Amino acid sequence: MQRSDFGDQFYWGVSTAAYQIEGAHATDGKGSSIWDEFVRKKGKIYQGQHADLSTDYYHRYHQDLLLMKMMHIPNYRFSLSWSRLFPNGTGTVNKKGVDFYNRVIDLCLELGIEPWITCYHWDLPAALQAKGGWTNRSILGWFEDYVSFCIQTFGDRVRHWMILNEPLVFCGAGYFLGLHAPGEKKFNSFLAAAHHATLCQASAARVAKSLNSQLQVGTTFSCAHVEPRTHRSRDREAAVKIDAVLNRLFIEPVLGLGYPVKDLSFLRRMEAYMHAGDEAQMAFEMDFIGIQPYTREIARYDLFTPFLQANIVKATKRQVPLTAMHWEVYPPAIYHLLKKFSNYPNMPPIMVTENGAAFEDVLEDGQVGDKLRRQYLENHIAEVLKAKAEGVNVQGYFVWSFTDNFEWAEGYRPRFGIVHVDFTTQKRTVKQSGQWYASFLQSCR
């Protein structure tokens, strides 16, 4: 397998997120985000860790982009920190935040690296959360204004834009499970946040395209390949429900299909947050869809699971190969998900905007021999090629992540990077997986 097998128009890259790498959490006028506050809550983050410094990308972006260039990486997906640009979420703009992202974008272009920007990657300004955050319908106006500013400020140089990153995760883990910021555990909060996020991904995309019709505008979704534990009808029905939650809840509204109420009856409660005309407003013809597949889930019937009567059999109980996140290593998952998403009518081109794995890396004699990650990437890229050869309109693949970073509630324990970071000295070391990816990208250019 070589890069040339994918054709000249295939987008190769790496991905990062602002809160996970930037650090400088209160530097140069940046406001507080929900994650800046969440990490201060006792027992929420592994070993009480935080991202106040993280990889110090805010001060070391030049070094990292030069390293990216050296590794022949042609596309870089990163997010903007809403609270770095608008410390209070709305109103006064932080000029130093604007200057920072201008420097990053300009250096990317100078080095021949195409910037791909995600508008929202989970770090809502704390000032907006104080007003209800994603549960407050006013988020539509707040978010449209924010995206409008970003497009008008950076859209002259950035062609590819993603509106949201994984709305299921920031709504589900943040407003229902309490595992992520802002840490709420209310089912109605989840429903409200999910509906407003669904509206925002379409309305903000409309704003972006209205300001510059030449932009390529998409959004990204978490996803997982789902199979039933057995062939019994109850397990098969459970798999349908789990699939509807993990893979269909946000993509189907944007495609004009509405919420998957038939398979998720609890979504009828969403009507409490819907206004006249909302269903039509949820749909938008994106230029591309980003999917972020990492693993396979096995579903089973469970009478005692509220709302679903279905749950997931943990990978740790299935005697399968695992990553440091306790996710199953199952390369065919990405193939099945590409096929699944491509089967929707009028599906736009698909980008794999994240894919990667965390393993127990060891730095020895200046090297990280992460054989398992290299195999993971190579095997998953081969599955992407298989799907492409079968007619799936997949046009890009981005590794998560460029560097090790702050992995949300898991802190710094899981390392996803193809570049190792010593968080004490901030020294970067390209791992074996990064060397392989660099060699792969250089082949037959």
C-alpha positions as CSV (number, residue, x, y, z in Angstrom):
1,M,0.0,0.0,0.0
2,Q,1.3,3.4,-1.0
3,R,0.0,6.9,-0.9
4,S,-0.4,6.9,-4.7
5,D,-3.0,4.1,-4.3
6,F,-5.5,6.8,-3.1
7,G,-5.0,9.2,-6.0
8,D,-3.7,12.7,-6.1
9,Q,-6.8,14.4,-4.7
10,F,-6.9,12.6,-1.4
11,Y,-6.4,14.7,1.7
12,W,-3.8,13.4,4.2
13,G,-3.3,15.1,7.6
14,V,-3.3,15.2,11.3
15,S,-5.7,16.6,13.9
16,T,-5.5,18.5,17.2
17,A,-7.9,20.5,19.4
18,A,-7.3,23.9,21.1
19,Y,-7.9,23.0,24.7
20,Q,-5.9,19.8,24.5
21,I,-2.7,21.4,23.3
22,E,-2.6,25.2,23.6
23,G,-2.1,25.7,27.3
24,A,-1.8,29.5,28.1
25,H,-5.2,29.1,29.7
26,A,-5.3,32.6,31.1
27,T,-2.7,34.3,28.9
28,D,-3.1,37.4,26.7
29,G,-6.7,38.0,27.6
30,K,-8.1,34.6,27.1
31,G,-11.4,34.0,29.0
32,S,-12.3,30.9,31.0
33,S,-13.8,27.9,29.3
34,I,-16.0,25.2,30.7
35,W,-13.0,22.9,30.7
36,D,-10.8,25.4,32.5
37,E,-13.5,25.2,35.3
38,F,-14.3,21.5,35.0
39,V,-10.7,20.4,35.6
40,R,-10.8,22.2,39.0
41,K,-13.6,20.0,40.2
42,K,-12.4,17.3,42.6
43,G,-12.4,13.8,41.2
44,K,-13.3,14.7,37.6
45,I,-9.9,14.3,35.9
46,Y,-7.3,11.5,36.2
47,Q,-4.9,12.4,39.1
48,G,-6.4,15.9,39.2
49,Q,-4.5,16.9,36.0
50,H,-5.4,19.9,33.8
51,A,-4.4,21.6,30.6
52,D,-3.2,24.9,31.9
53,L,0.1,24.3,30.1
54,S,-0.4,21.0,28.2
55,T,2.0,21.0,25.2
56,D,2.4,24.8,25.4
57,Y,1.4,25.0,21.8
58,Y,0.5,28.6,22.2
59,H,4.2,29.4,22.6
60,R,5.6,26.4,20.6
61,Y,3.3,26.3,17.5
62,H,6.2,27.4,15.3
63,Q,8.3,24.4,16.4
64,D,5.4,22.0,15.9
65,L,4.5,23.3,12.5
66,L,8.1,23.0,11.4
67,L,8.1,19.4,12.6
68,M,4.9,18.8,10.7
69,K,6.5,20.1,7.6
70,M,9.5,17.9,8.1
71,M,7.1,14.9,8.4
72,H,5.6,15.8,5.0
73,I,2.1,16.4,6.5
74,P,0.2,18.5,4.0
75,N,-3.1,19.2,5.9
76,Y,-3.6,20.2,9.5
77,R,-6.9,20.2,11.3
78,F,-7.1,22.3,14.4
79,S,-9.7,24.1,16.4
80,L,-10.2,27.7,17.6
81,S,-10.7,28.5,21.2
82,W,-14.0,30.4,21.5
83,S,-13.0,31.9,24.8
84,R,-9.6,33.0,23.4
85,L,-11.3,35.0,20.7
86,F,-14.3,36.1,22.9
87,P,-13.4,36.0,26.6
88,N,-17.1,36.4,27.5
89,G,-18.4,34.3,24.7
90,T,-20.0,37.4,23.0
91,G,-19.2,41.1,22.8
92,T,-15.6,42.3,23.0
93,V,-13.1,40.6,20.8
94,N,-9.7,39.6,22.2
95,K,-7.2,41.0,19.6
96,K,-4.3,39.0,21.0
97,G,-6.3,35.8,20.4
98,V,-7.0,36.8,16.8
99,D,-3.3,37.6,16.4
100,F,-2.4,34.2,17.6
101,Y,-4.6,32.3,15.1
102,N,-3.5,34.6,12.3
103,R,0.1,33.7,13.1
104,V,-0.7,30.0,13.1
105,I,-2.6,30.2,9.8
106,D,0.0,32.3,8.1
107,L,2.8,30.0,9.1
108,C,0.8,26.9,7.9
109,L,0.5,28.5,4.5
110,E,4.1,29.7,4.4
111,L,5.2,26.1,5.0
112,G,2.8,24.6,2.5
113,I,0.4,23.1,5.1
114,E,-3.3,23.5,4.4
115,P,-5.2,24.7,7.5
116,W,-8.5,23.0,8.3
117,I,-10.4,24.7,11.1
118,T,-12.9,23.3,13.6
119,C,-15.1,26.1,15.0
120,Y,-16.1,24.2,18.2
121,H,-14.2,21.4,19.9
122,W,-15.9,21.3,23.3
123,D,-14.4,24.4,25.0
124,L,-17.5,26.6,25.5
125,P,-16.8,30.0,27.2
126,A,-17.7,29.7,30.9
127,A,-19.6,32.9,30.7
128,L,-22.1,31.3,28.3
129,Q,-22.4,28.2,30.4
130,A,-23.5,30.4,33.3
131,K,-26.4,31.3,31.0
132,G,-27.2,27.6,30.4
133,G,-24.7,26.9,27.6
134,W,-26.0,24.4,25.1
135,T,-29.3,24.0,27.0
136,N,-30.2,27.6,26.3
137,R,-31.7,28.2,22.8
138,S,-29.9,31.5,22.7
139,I,-26.8,29.5,21.8
140,L,-28.1,29.6,18.2
141,G,-27.4,33.3,18.1
142,W,-24.2,33.2,20.1
143,F,-22.8,30.5,18.0
144,E,-23.8,32.0,14.6
145,D,-22.2,35.3,15.7
146,Y,-19.0,33.5,16.7
147,V,-18.8,31.5,13.5
148,S,-19.6,34.6,11.4
149,F,-16.6,36.4,13.0
150,C,-14.3,33.4,12.4
151,I,-15.3,33.2,8.7
152,Q,-14.9,36.9,8.2
153,T,-11.6,37.0,10.0
154,F,-9.9,33.9,8.8
155,G,-11.9,32.7,5.8
156,D,-9.7,34.7,3.3
157,R,-7.0,32.1,3.9
158,V,-8.7,29.0,5.3
159,R,-10.8,27.0,2.8
160,H,-12.0,24.0,4.8
161,W,-14.2,24.5,7.9
162,M,-15.8,22.1,10.3
163,I,-18.7,23.5,12.4
164,L,-18.9,21.1,15.4
165,N,-16.7,18.3,16.7
166,E,-18.6,15.2,17.8
167,P,-21.9,16.7,19.2
168,L,-22.9,13.4,20.7
169,V,-19.9,13.4,22.9
170,F,-20.1,17.0,24.2
171,C,-23.8,16.7,24.7
172,G,-23.9,13.2,26.1
173,A,-20.8,13.2,28.3
174,G,-21.2,16.8,29.2
175,Y,-24.9,17.2,30.0
176,F,-26.2,13.7,30.7
177,L,-23.3,11.5,32.1
178,G,-21.4,14.3,33.8
179,L,-18.1,12.8,32.7
180,H,-17.0,15.9,30.7
181,A,-17.5,19.6,31.1
182,P,-19.8,21.1,32.2
183,G,-20.5,18.0,34.3
184,E,-24.3,18.0,34.2
185,K,-26.3,14.8,34.8
186,K,-29.8,15.6,33.6
187,F,-31.6,13.8,30.8
188,N,-33.6,16.8,29.8
189,S,-30.3,18.9,29.6
190,F,-29.0,16.3,27.2
191,L,-32.1,16.6,25.0
192,A,-32.0,20.3,25.0
193,A,-28.3,20.5,24.3
194,A,-28.6,17.9,21.5
195,H,-31.4,19.7,19.8
196,H,-29.6,23.0,19.9
197,A,-26.4,21.5,18.7
198,T,-28.3,19.9,15.8
199,L,-29.7,23.3,14.9
200,C,-26.4,25.0,15.3
201,Q,-24.5,22.7,13.0
202,A,-26.9,23.6,10.2
203,S,-27.4,27.3,10.9
204,A,-23.8,28.1,11.4
205,A,-22.9,26.2,8.1
206,R,-25.5,28.4,6.4
207,V,-23.9,31.5,7.8
208,A,-20.4,30.3,6.7
209,K,-21.6,29.6,3.1
210,S,-23.5,32.9,2.9
211,L,-20.4,34.8,3.8
212,N,-18.2,32.9,1.4
213,S,-19.7,30.5,-1.0
214,Q,-16.3,29.2,-2.1
215,L,-15.5,27.7,1.3
216,Q,-15.7,23.9,1.9
217,V,-18.0,23.6,5.0
218,G,-18.7,20.4,6.9
219,T,-19.1,19.0,10.4
220,T,-17.8,15.9,12.2
221,F,-19.4,13.0,14.0
222,S,-18.2,10.4,16.4
223,C,-19.1,6.9,15.4
224,A,-18.5,3.2,16.2
225,H,-19.3,0.0,14.3
226,V,-22.0,-1.8,16.2
227,E,-22.7,-5.6,16.2
228,P,-25.2,-7.6,18.3
229,R,-23.7,-10.0,20.9
230,T,-25.8,-12.9,19.6
231,H,-28.2,-13.5,16.7
232,R,-31.1,-13.5,19.1
233,S,-33.8,-11.0,18.2
234,R,-33.5,-9.0,21.4
235,D,-29.7,-8.5,20.9
236,R,-30.3,-7.5,17.3
237,E,-32.9,-4.9,18.4
238,A,-30.4,-3.7,21.0
239,A,-27.8,-3.2,18.3
240,V,-30.2,-1.2,16.3
241,K,-30.8,1.1,19.2
242,I,-27.2,1.5,20.1
243,D,-26.3,2.2,16.5
244,A,-29.1,4.9,16.4
245,V,-27.5,6.6,19.4
246,L,-23.9,6.4,18.4
247,N,-24.2,6.8,14.6
248,R,-27.5,8.2,13.5
249,L,-28.7,10.8,16.1
250,F,-26.9,13.8,14.5
251,I,-26.1,12.8,10.9
252,E,-29.7,12.1,10.0
253,P,-31.2,15.5,10.9
254,V,-28.5,17.3,8.8
255,L,-29.3,15.0,5.9
256,G,-33.0,16.0,6.1
257,L,-34.1,12.7,7.6
258,G,-35.1,14.0,11.0
259,Y,-34.3,12.3,14.3
260,P,-34.3,8.5,14.4
261,V,-37.4,8.5,16.6
262,K,-38.7,5.1,15.3
263,D,-35.7,3.3,16.9
264,L,-35.3,5.7,19.8
265,S,-38.7,6.4,21.2
266,F,-37.3,8.6,24.0
267,L,-36.5,11.2,21.3
268,R,-40.2,12.1,21.3
269,R,-39.3,14.1,24.5
270,M,-37.3,16.3,22.2
271,E,-40.5,17.9,21.1
272,A,-40.5,20.0,24.3
273,Y,-37.5,21.9,22.9
274,M,-38.6,22.1,19.2
275,H,-40.1,25.2,17.7
276,A,-42.2,25.5,14.6
277,G,-40.0,25.0,11.5
278,D,-37.1,23.5,13.4
279,E,-37.1,20.2,11.5
280,A,-36.5,22.0,8.2
281,Q,-33.8,24.1,9.8
282,M,-31.9,21.1,11.0
283,A,-31.0,20.1,7.5
284,F,-28.2,21.5,5.4
285,E,-26.3,20.3,2.4
286,M,-22.8,20.1,3.7
287,D,-19.8,20.1,1.3
288,F,-18.3,17.1,3.3
289,I,-19.0,15.0,6.4
290,G,-16.3,14.1,8.8
291,I,-16.5,10.8,10.6
292,Q,-14.2,9.8,13.5
293,P,-14.2,6.0,13.8
294,Y,-12.0,4.3,16.4
295,T,-13.5,1.0,17.4
296,R,-16.3,-1.7,17.4
297,E,-19.0,-2.0,20.1
298,I,-21.0,-5.1,20.9
299,A,-24.6,-4.5,22.0
300,R,-26.9,-6.7,24.1
301,Y,-30.4,-6.5,25.4
302,D,-30.7,-5.3,29.0
303,L,-34.1,-4.8,30.6
304,F,-32.6,-2.5,33.3
305,T,-31.0,0.1,31.1
306,P,-33.3,3.2,31.1
307,F,-34.7,4.4,27.8
308,L,-32.9,1.8,25.7
309,Q,-33.2,-1.6,27.2
310,A,-29.8,-2.1,25.6
311,N,-26.2,-1.6,26.6
312,I,-22.7,-2.2,25.4
313,V,-20.6,-5.2,26.4
314,K,-17.3,-3.7,27.6
315,A,-14.3,-4.6,25.4
316,T,-12.4,-5.5,28.5
317,K,-14.8,-8.4,29.0
318,R,-14.5,-9.8,25.5
319,Q,-10.9,-11.0,25.3
320,V,-10.0,-8.7,22.4
321,P,-6.9,-6.6,21.7
322,L,-7.2,-3.2,23.5
323,T,-5.8,0.3,23.3
324,A,-4.9,2.2,26.5
325,M,-8.5,3.7,26.4
326,H,-9.8,0.1,26.7
327,W,-11.2,0.3,23.2
328,E,-11.1,-2.8,21.0
329,V,-8.6,-2.7,18.1
330,Y,-10.7,-3.8,15.2
331,P,-9.6,-2.3,11.8
332,P,-12.6,-3.5,9.8
333,A,-14.7,-1.1,11.9
334,I,-13.6,1.9,9.8
335,Y,-14.5,0.0,6.6
336,H,-17.9,-0.8,7.8
337,L,-18.6,2.7,9.0
338,L,-17.5,4.2,5.7
339,K,-19.8,1.9,3.9
340,K,-22.6,2.6,6.3
341,F,-22.4,6.4,6.0
342,S,-21.9,6.3,2.3
343,N,-25.2,4.4,1.9
344,Y,-27.3,7.5,2.9
345,P,-29.0,9.2,0.0
346,N,-27.3,12.4,-1.2
347,M,-24.3,11.8,1.2
348,P,-21.6,14.3,0.5
349,P,-17.9,13.3,0.3
350,I,-16.6,11.7,3.5
351,M,-13.5,12.7,5.4
352,V,-12.0,10.6,8.2
353,T,-11.3,13.6,10.3
354,E,-9.9,11.6,13.2
355,N,-8.5,8.0,13.6
356,G,-5.8,6.8,15.9
357,A,-5.0,4.9,19.1
358,A,-3.5,5.4,22.5
359,F,-0.9,2.8,23.7
360,E,1.6,2.6,26.6
361,D,4.5,4.4,25.0
362,V,8.0,4.2,26.4
363,L,10.7,6.7,25.6
364,E,14.1,4.9,25.6
365,D,17.4,6.2,24.2
366,G,15.6,9.0,22.5
367,Q,13.1,6.8,20.6
368,V,9.5,5.6,21.0
369,G,9.1,2.2,19.3
370,D,5.3,2.2,19.2
371,K,4.8,-0.8,17.0
372,L,1.2,-1.3,18.0
373,R,0.2,2.3,16.9
374,R,2.0,1.9,13.6
375,Q,0.2,-1.3,12.9
376,Y,-3.1,0.3,14.0
377,L,-2.6,3.2,11.5
378,E,-1.4,1.0,8.7
379,N,-4.3,-1.5,9.1
380,H,-6.9,1.2,9.3
381,I,-5.6,3.1,6.3
382,A,-5.7,-0.2,4.4
383,E,-9.4,-0.6,5.3
384,V,-10.0,3.0,4.1
385,L,-8.4,2.0,0.8
386,K,-10.7,-1.1,0.6
387,A,-13.8,1.1,1.0
388,K,-12.5,3.6,-1.5
389,A,-11.9,0.8,-4.0
390,E,-15.4,-0.4,-3.6
391,G,-16.8,3.0,-4.5
392,V,-17.1,4.8,-1.2
393,N,-16.5,8.6,-1.8
394,V,-13.9,9.0,1.0
395,Q,-11.6,11.8,0.2
396,G,-9.4,12.3,3.3
397,Y,-7.7,10.7,6.4
398,F,-6.5,12.6,9.4
399,V,-4.5,11.0,12.2
400,W,-5.5,11.7,15.8
401,S,-3.3,13.1,17.1
402,F,-0.2,15.0,15.9
403,T,1.3,15.2,19.4
404,D,0.4,13.6,22.7
405,N,-2.0,15.9,24.6
406,F,-4.4,16.3,27.4
407,E,-7.0,13.6,26.8
408,W,-10.0,15.2,28.6
409,A,-11.1,13.3,31.7
410,E,-8.3,10.8,31.2
411,G,-5.6,13.5,31.6
412,Y,-2.2,12.8,30.2
413,R,-2.3,9.0,30.8
414,P,-3.4,8.0,27.3
415,R,-1.0,9.0,24.5
416,F,-2.5,9.3,21.1
417,G,0.3,11.3,19.4
418,I,2.5,10.2,16.6
419,V,4.9,12.7,18.2
420,H,5.8,12.1,21.8
421,V,5.8,15.0,24.3
422,D,7.7,15.0,27.5
423,F,5.4,17.1,29.6
424,T,8.1,18.1,32.0
425,T,10.6,19.4,29.4
426,Q,8.2,19.9,26.5
427,K,10.7,18.0,24.2
428,R,9.1,16.5,21.1
429,T,10.2,13.1,19.8
430,V,8.8,11.6,16.6
431,K,7.6,8.1,17.4
432,Q,8.0,5.1,15.1
433,S,4.4,5.5,14.0
434,G,5.2,9.1,13.1
435,Q,8.3,8.1,11.1
436,W,6.2,5.5,9.3
437,Y,3.4,8.1,8.5
438,A,6.1,10.5,7.2
439,S,7.6,7.9,5.0
440,F,4.1,6.8,3.7
441,L,3.3,10.4,2.9
442,Q,6.6,11.0,1.1
443,S,6.2,7.8,-1.0
444,C,5.2,8.4,-4.7
445,R,4.4,12.1,-4.1
